[in-house]
């Protein structure tokens, strides 16, 4: 995997971890109550962080997350400015979320409203997705009669997440918590899909992450939510165009442009090539278009 560049130094904060896209910081004074989550402009594909970054991507992802958080009727990890609360550094204010510290559950809560991606590949092999049997004869991109909850186990750093059955999620977190994660995920997805449809967008699938507030024990929605990086969105007019099929019909509002270019120009050996300016520009425009359409 490509090595990440050094994250920015932020006054009052200590860097603790960097993922492919996000950098995490804790208060430099040692407070254990807060976490600063900064969305970078990095873009990754095929287990590599690519060059150059997508300028403005972090701010677009953060704006979309914040918009959805404000409309989801479930406690979330965001902390509002207040006396005694650490300030968000100005240089990352448009792409940072000040969060409360949570005990995160080791489950990625995936909800699928359409059969595509890894779910479709598993369906082709087994006729099911994460143990859920589906009708025969479905094609890539077909909408499901009802969304399905297909959790994944969040693997340790450096390993790939693993699709699991609901029964396995019960073993990992207990029956009560597993049911709460499933029910909350399906409820959020269903409401978000309806709102996206009103704006001419199909929400095909998404993933949520939740934690437990150690002080209250309540279930809390965390991480990013319903962004271009955590969700698959399709343009409704294109999706429902008769006679259109394949990648054109299922063009998503995310980094698919990057993945397609890499697939055509790199054999996945050695370091990936530098992204052309046109690919960077088109990808940024796709992220921005989704934000503008969803929040209009």
C-alpha positions, 0 to 999 in steps of 0.5 A: 500500500502507498505510504501516506504523507505526513498529516498537518500539525495542528495547534492544540491537537496531537495526531494519533492516526491516519487512514486512507482519507481521514486523520485523527487527532486528540487534544494536546492537553490529554483530555479523553473526551474529544476527537478531531476527525479531519477529512483529507483530500486524499483519494485511494483505489485498489489499496493505494493512496493516489497522487495528486489529491483531489483539491476540496474533496475533504470539505465536500465530504464533510459538508455532506456528512454534516447535512445528513447528520442534521437530518437524522433523528439519532444521537451522533458524535458531533460536538457543538462549540461551547465554553470548555470545548476545544476549538477546531483549528481554522486551517481545517475548519471546513473539513473537520468534525469535532467529535465525542470519544466513543467505544466503537463497535467492530461492525460496519453496518452495510445496507443495500437497496440494490444488488451491485458491487461485492454483493452482486459478486457474492450473489452470482456465486451463492444466490445470497448476500451475507447469508440472505437468500435473494430471488433468482435471476437478478442482474447487476444494479437491480433494486431490491424489493426491500433493503437488506442489512449485510454487516461486515467485521471491521478488520484490524489495521492493514487487513480487509474487512470481512462480510459476515452474517447477522448471526455472526454480528450477534456473536461479536456484539451481543443480541441486543446491540446487533439488533439495535445496529441493524434497526437503526441502519435500516431506518436511516437508509430508508429515510435517506433513500426517500430524500435522495429520490426527491432530488433525482438520485438513487441511493443504492447502498451505504455503510454506517458506523456506530459507537457507545457513549461510555457515559450514557450507554446510548447508541451513537452514529459516528464517522462519516454518513451518507457521503460519496465515499461511504455510499453509492449514489446513481443519477435517477434519470440515467438509471431508469433510461430504457435501453441503457445498461452497464457502467453508463447506467450505474455511474456513481457520484464518487471516485469511480472515474478514478477506478475506471482510469486506473483499470485501463492504465495500470496493471496493479503492479508496482506504484500506480501512475499519477492521475491526469489533471482531467481525471482529478477535475472530473472526479471533483466535479462529480463529488460537488454535483452530488452535494449540490443536488442532495442539499438543494 
